[in-house]
Amino acid sequence: MAIRRLIHPATEIILFVILAVILWKNIWFTVLVSMFVLSVLVIFNVTWKKLYRYTVGALWIVFLLIVVSAITTGNVLSAFLTGYRLLLLIVLLSLISLISSPFDITYGISALLKPLKYIGFPTSELAFVLAMSLRFIPLMSEEVERIITAQRARGFDIKNIRHVLSVGYSILVPVFISAVVKAEAMAISLYLRGVDVKKGIPPVKEIRFGIIDILILLIAIALLVVSVYA
């Protein structure tokens, strides 16, 4: 979108990372981040259905966290708040992938890690790995949904506590195997296309920092400082 093109990918990453940090500070920062997420969903026209596809795999983890936290602490409200913050964190990470292309994400991470390149740090490889990891989120979410549907067809009952406790064997193991297979297929595809990760993947058009990036970074840093001393 035109709005996103006005912002440097590195600025997006820094902003989302800072928001992911401050949302744990108190309830007011959690509400602030929630409003930001809703605004991004509206501005970039991200449907709830598409967002659900990106996060469905993590919903089970959030659900188990809420249950375990409520049992161990005895505070149901605190457990729900912790689960909501974790879900909000997952949504923030998903939004980066939803509103930015893999090349923009890779370029942004490379720009942030560029100073380390002068000391021999493999910035291009790390940026590419992180970008591909973010792109794997929706693929794994769809895979979890497919496996859950298959397990239900075999008699898996989420209402049965014994079945829920066996989720590690019946869901997580197939997901792990599927992730390895998909990663291997992607590696073969990149090799056949002659992709050289060490040289990096330059954008079609060079993106430079502008006044909007500076303003966004100043606001983000100000929020971080306030959260530290609040």
N, C-alpha and C positions, 0 to 999 in steps of 0.2 A: 504493500500500500504506500501511497505518497507520504503519509504521516511518518511511517517507519523509516523511509528513505532519508528523512531529515535528521535522523539520529544515528550516530556511529554505533556499530554493533558492540564495541567495547563499553560504551556508555550504558547500553541496555543490560549487559552482563553485570556491571558494577552496581547499577540500580537494583536489579533483582536480588543480587547477593546481599546488599545492605538491608533490603526489605525482609529477606529471609532471616536475617540476624535480629532485627529489631522487633519482629512480631512476637518473640518470646518474652519481651521485657515486661509488659503488663497488658491489661485488657484494652487500654486505649490505643496502644500501638497495634494490637490485633485487629481492632475495629478499623483503624486507618489502612492497614494492609488489605483488609477485606474490601474496603471501598475502592482501593486502587485496582484490585483484581476485577471487581465488577465493572469498573470504568474501562479497563483494557478489553474485557469480553465484549462490551458494547461497541467501543470504538473500532475494534478489529473484526467485529461481526463473527465472533466465535460462538457457535451454537453449544447448548448444554449437551447435546448428543455427542458432538465431537469431543468435548471436554471429558465426558464420561468414558469414551473409548480410550482416552489417554490415561485415565486415572483408575479405571475399574480394577486393575491388578493390585493397586495399593489399598483399595477399600477394605480388603480382608485384613491387611496388616493393621490398619487403623482400628478396625472393629476389635481385633484381638487385643490391641494395646488398651483400648477403653475397658474391655472386660477385665483384663489382668490388673490394670491400675485401680479399677473400682473395687476389686476383691482385696487387693493388698493394702490399699490406703483407707478404704471404707468411705471415701469422699467421691460420690458419683459426679457431682458438679465439676470438681477438679479433673476427674478422669475424662469427662466429655470435653472440657476446655483443652486439655492436652491433646486429645484425639483430633479436635478441630484444628488446632495449630499445626499438627503434623500434616493433616489433609491440606491445609492452606499452603504449607511449604511444598508439598508435592504438586499442587496446582501451579504455584509460582514457577517451579522447574519445568512443568509441562508447557506453560505459556511461552517460555523462551523458544521452545521448539515449535510451538504453534504459530507464532507471529514472525519467526525468523527462519530463513532457509539454512540448510546445513553449511553452505559456503559462507554465509554471513556469520554464523556461530564460530566456525573455524577461523575466519578472518579476525573476529573480535578477540578470541582467546589468544591468537598469535600476536595481536597488537599488545595485549596486556603482558604477555610473556617475552616480548621482544628484547627488553634489557638483559634477560638471562641468556640470550643467544650469543652474546659477546663473550661469555665464559664457557661456551661449549655445551650449554644445556639444549637438549633436543626439543625445542619449542614447537616446531612444526608437527612432529610426531605426536606430542602430548596434546596439542590443540585438535588434531585430527581424531585422536582416540576419544577425547571428551565430547567432541561434536557428534561422533557416531554413537556414543553412549546415550546422549540425549535423544537421538533419533530412534534408538531401540526402545524407548519408553512406550510409544504407542503400539509397536509391534508386539512387545511382551504383554501389554494390557489386553490386546486382542487374543493373544495366545492363552492367557489365563482364563479369559471369558470362555473360549472354546473348550478348554480342558474342564472347567467347572461344569459346563453343559454336558460334556461327555460323562463326567463322573456322576452327575445327577441321573443320567440315563442308566447308569449301572447301580443306582440305589443310594448314592451319596446324599445324606440328609443333613442340611445345615442346622436344623433344629435339634439334632442329636449331638450331645456334647462329646460323645466318644468319636463320632465322625469328624467333628471340628478339631479335636486333638490329634487326629491322624492326618490333618491337612498337609503336614510336611511330606508325608509319603505319597499321598494321592494327588497332590496338586503341585507342590514346589519342585519335586524331583522331575516330573515331566517337563515343567517350565524350564528348569536348568538344562535338561538335555536338548530341548528345542532351541534354547539360546545358543548353545555350543554349535549346533548344526547350522543355524542361521549365520553365526559369526564366521564359520568356516566357508559357507557359500559366498558371503560378502567378500572375504579375503581372496577367494579364487576369482571372483568377478573383477575386483580391483586389479589383480595381477594380470588378467587377460586383457584389461583395458590399458595396461601400461602406466598406471597411476604411480607416481613417485612421491610418496608422502614427505620425504626429506626435503624436497624442493618447495613444499607448500602448495596451496591451491589459491592463486591470486583471484580477486574478484573481477567481474567483467568490467566494472568501472571503479576507479580508485575512490575510496571514501575517506574524507578528512574530517577532523574535529572542527566544530563550528560553535557559534555563540550559544545555540540551543543545548549542545552537549555540556558546555561549561555551566550553564544555568541549572541543568538537571543534576550535574555532579555536585554543585554547591548545595542544592536543596537536599540531596541524598546524604551528603556528609554532615550537614546541619542536623538532620534527623538522627543520624548515628550518634553525634555528639550529645544531643538532647537525651537520647535513650540511655547513654552511659551515665550522665550526671543527674538524670531524673530521679 
